[in-house]
Amino acid sequence: MIKFFLSSISTFDAIAFVVLLLATIAAAWKAIDKIRPVGKLIEAIFMMSISAQFLIILMGLYDRISWGNVSIQVEFCDDFRALAAAIILAAVAYIINNILYIIRTPRL
């Protein structure tokens, strides 16, 4: 299952969210007040990635309909698998960011 998941992640998503996870860990280690802005950056990259995936799906839909392709289901599964992988990867990065923010925030 992990191989199936990793094969569907785009290169940009994988690199961006790994770098943002490393930035979250570095911010939690050195600058606690920078954890929340990294979380906002994760949200922004997520929205950009999802928008790009939807555009790819819509352009592929137009291309498949205009050429009269009958195997649309198989190609849609690939597109939605990439979309689901981006959502899962962003959710994991954001959850780790929030957990580290809760742990590292000083209490009274």
C-alpha positions as CSV (number, residue, x, y, z in Angstrom):
1,M,0.0,0.0,0.0
2,I,2.8,2.4,0.8
3,K,4.4,1.7,-2.7
4,F,1.0,2.4,-4.2
5,F,0.8,5.7,-2.3
6,L,4.3,6.8,-3.1
7,S,4.0,6.0,-6.8
8,S,1.0,8.4,-7.0
9,I,2.6,11.5,-5.3
10,S,3.8,14.2,-7.6
11,T,7.4,15.3,-7.3
12,F,6.5,18.8,-6.3
13,D,4.2,17.6,-3.5
14,A,6.7,15.2,-2.1
15,I,9.5,17.7,-2.1
16,A,7.4,20.6,-0.8
17,F,5.8,18.8,2.1
18,V,9.0,17.1,3.2
19,V,10.8,20.5,3.2
20,L,7.8,21.9,5.2
21,L,8.0,19.1,7.7
22,L,11.7,19.7,8.1
23,A,10.9,23.4,8.6
24,T,8.3,22.6,11.2
25,I,10.8,20.5,13.1
26,A,13.5,23.1,12.8
27,A,11.1,25.8,14.0
28,A,10.0,23.7,17.0
29,W,13.6,23.1,17.9
30,K,15.0,26.6,17.5
31,A,12.2,29.3,17.1
32,I,8.9,28.3,18.7
33,D,7.1,31.4,17.4
34,K,7.7,30.4,13.8
35,I,5.7,27.1,14.0
36,R,2.4,28.7,13.2
37,P,3.6,30.6,10.1
38,V,5.0,27.3,8.8
39,G,1.5,25.8,9.3
40,K,0.0,28.6,7.3
41,L,2.6,27.9,4.5
42,I,1.5,24.3,4.6
43,E,-2.1,25.4,4.0
44,A,-1.1,27.6,1.1
45,I,1.0,25.0,-0.6
46,F,-1.9,22.5,-0.1
47,M,-4.4,24.9,-1.7
48,M,-2.0,25.4,-4.6
49,S,-1.4,21.7,-5.1
50,I,-5.1,20.9,-4.9
51,S,-5.9,23.6,-7.4
52,A,-3.3,22.2,-9.8
53,Q,-4.6,18.7,-9.4
54,F,-8.2,19.8,-10.2
55,L,-7.0,21.7,-13.3
56,I,-5.2,18.5,-14.4
57,I,-8.3,16.5,-13.9
58,L,-10.5,19.0,-15.8
59,M,-8.0,19.3,-18.7
60,G,-7.8,15.5,-18.9
61,L,-11.6,15.2,-18.8
62,Y,-11.9,17.6,-21.8
63,D,-9.2,15.7,-23.6
64,R,-10.8,12.4,-23.0
65,I,-14.3,13.5,-24.0
66,S,-13.1,15.3,-27.1
67,W,-11.3,12.3,-28.4
68,G,-14.1,9.8,-27.5
69,N,-12.0,7.8,-25.1
70,V,-14.0,4.9,-23.6
71,S,-11.6,3.9,-20.8
72,I,-12.2,7.1,-18.8
73,Q,-12.7,5.2,-15.5
74,V,-9.1,3.9,-15.4
75,E,-7.6,7.2,-16.2
76,F,-9.8,9.0,-13.6
77,C,-8.6,6.5,-11.0
78,D,-5.1,7.6,-11.6
79,D,-6.0,11.3,-11.4
80,F,-8.0,10.9,-8.2
81,R,-5.3,8.7,-6.7
82,A,-2.8,11.6,-7.2
83,L,-5.4,14.0,-5.7
84,A,-5.9,11.7,-2.7
85,A,-2.2,11.4,-2.2
86,A,-1.7,15.1,-2.1
87,I,-4.6,15.5,0.4
88,I,-3.1,12.8,2.7
89,L,0.4,14.1,2.5
90,A,-0.8,17.7,3.4
91,A,-3.0,16.4,6.2
92,V,-0.1,14.5,7.8
93,A,2.2,17.6,7.5
94,Y,-0.4,19.9,9.0
95,I,-1.3,17.5,11.8
96,I,2.4,17.1,12.8
97,N,2.7,20.9,12.7
98,N,-0.3,21.4,15.0
99,I,0.9,18.6,17.4
100,L,4.4,20.3,17.6
101,Y,2.7,23.7,18.1
102,I,0.6,22.3,21.0
103,I,3.6,20.6,22.6
104,R,6.0,23.5,22.3
105,T,3.6,26.3,23.3
106,P,4.4,27.4,26.9
107,R,1.6,27.0,29.5
108,L,0.8,29.3,32.4
